[in-house]
Amino acid sequence: MKRFRNDIRRIWFWKHHPPDDEENEVTYIPGLYLKSGWEPDPATKTIEKCMNLFESTLISERARYCKPSPSNLLPSQWNLIDDLQDNDVYISIEADKNLGGCLLLRNTYNTRGVSEHLGDSTVYKPLSKDEATSHHRRLRTKVEGFIRRWRACRQLSKAETVYLQRALEQNPDQFSRFRMSLKAHKTPWKMRPIVCCAGTFMNNLSCWLDYWLQKLKPSVPTYIKDSKHLLYLLKQLGILPPNARLFTADANSMYTNIDTDHAIEIITAWLKSIDLPDKFPLEAVLDAMELVMRNNLFNWGDMFFLQLLGTAMGTSAACMWATIYFAVHESECLIPKYNHCLLLFKRFIDDMFGIWIGSDAEWVEFQNDTNNFGILTWDFEEPSLSVDFLDLTISIEANTIVTTTFQKALNLYQYIPPHSAHPPKMIQGIIYGLLKNYYIQNTKKEDYHNITIKLYHRLVARGWNAADIKSHILAADTRIKNSNPPILPLQPPIIETTDEADDTKDTIFIHWEYHPNDIPRRRIRAIYNNTCGELLKEDLDICNTIIAYSRPPNLKDMITKAKLHQAPGKEASKYYSGELP
């Protein structure tokens, strides 16, 4: 209710005090916005009275619904959750590729963190707490100088300036944190390094950098948005030559194997050579690249590290930075030299896909040239008639492309169970979304039918009523097949290069944490309409109301943490120094 009141008061304030846009600048960019903490004064007595009536009626009506009810977890399960949160022996982490949760011995986790990642002094430099604090303080000064310099040069708009300044004010001392996920699908299994940068002023600068790098997607010839984008391109190919073969390649630790000096040199030259989007702040972007990529500072337990080599892991710009880096090599070397051998050549960050129609000798040369760029190397699969790429199995049959849905062997299919605290219709939305993807991904009807039957059995195995799931699947299937226009990847996907604000000036959101026994959405809406609807529509032009559900903390939120819990006597520094096995 406090948020609802503030939103209404804010709308009333700006309606009667419109901003003075002196410099004709954009004053709000959705992707680059932090709340200021400003709370508007009360609105008119009439509006305040209607909001009071809405709240009191809502509280009175809600009492009819909010009655004690048993938890959806057993007491023994709650005890286990409490024990796992800061367990000295075990640590709860995520498996890579959405393969579920994992438990590891903390000794194993910490030892692997040092042996596989942080112990490499060519990539990570350990710092004392004083050194890290001093470096962090200098970074704040550099970012302050960045804002002043490029605002004076008019390469930062008012909205961008306010965003970066607020980041410094709100997050002056927060360090990024290092953690790892498990590559359970690898043999042998390994750990994937992750740096949690959310809530740091350096990541806000990285968000600004990413905002502008995203606008360069049209200049990256191999860029694909997702598997639907790839499906659209594949359907344009028609009949393939008899010698066409499919290939894939994976980058070897792409982020840490991008030499920072080489990347900055290459990307800088590339930016200066292409036609940039309108108002692209080239000099400020180049400055931000240096700041973000050379100053990835993070904490792990009682230790601090500075990343010396590679893409600044965890920062918002990392993905687009890495994409652009290798795109320069593709644009200037691989595509010009091997265009006659590549019927299609696309890449999703560190996963490469192509259709090869060249000779065996040219294939060897292509691999060598691909690996002849900085220190980044690629592992190639030999050209064949069938490959797995993203969530697709792509095959050549009778000189045409055939696709099916690809699912990893270790996928646990952990769909929400029926006792989970989600809105009742959520499972219908999940089923429709999955079937829609399956319908697009599977060229043959029998493949679509087979994967749909598997979905049915997997949901029943999660505890759902078989008759209900069957009804939801049949309804979703009918809706998909009768859709107009047909649900097929026949239209080119929209690649967003801007961050336009949605026109929601006539909409008010009522934010509500969902609980299955709480007052239903329709009653909240009815109470709003009876107490506030007409008045706010007339006075503030609010025509639409959306009940925006949020979820309470789930198991993952409760038992996994970015901050490393250290058992007494087993601090991270002792593993790093070799004092502990």
Secondary structure, 3 states (H helix, E strand, C coil): CHHHHHHHHHHHHHHHCCCCCCCCCCCCCCCCCCCCCCCCCCCCHHHHHHHHHHHHHHHHHHCCCCCCCCCCCCHHHHHHHHHHHCCCCEEEEEEHHHCCEEEEEHHHHHHHHHHHHHCCCCCEEEECHHHHHHHHHHHHHHHHHHHHHHHHCCCCCHHHHHHHHHHHHHCCCCCEEEEEEEECCCCCCEEEEEEECCCCHHHHHHHHHHHHHHHHHHHCCCECCCHHHHHHHHHCCCCCCCCCEEEEEEECCCCCCCCHHHHHHHHHHHHHHCCCCCCCCHHHHHHHHHHHHCCCEEEECCEEEEECCCCCCCCCCHHHHHHHHHHHHHHHHHHHHHHHHEEEEEEECCEEEEEECCCHHHHHHHHHHHCCCCCCCEEECCCECEEEECCEEEEEECCEEEEEECCCCCCCCCCCCCCCCCCCCHHHHHHHHHHHHHHHHCCCHHHHHHHHHHHHHHHHHCCCCHHHHHHHHHHHHHHHHCCCCCCCCCCCCCCCCCCCCCCCCCEEEEEEECCCCCCCHHHHHHHHHHHHHHHHHHHHCCCEEEEEEECCCCHHHHHCCCCCCCCCCCCHHHHHHCCCC
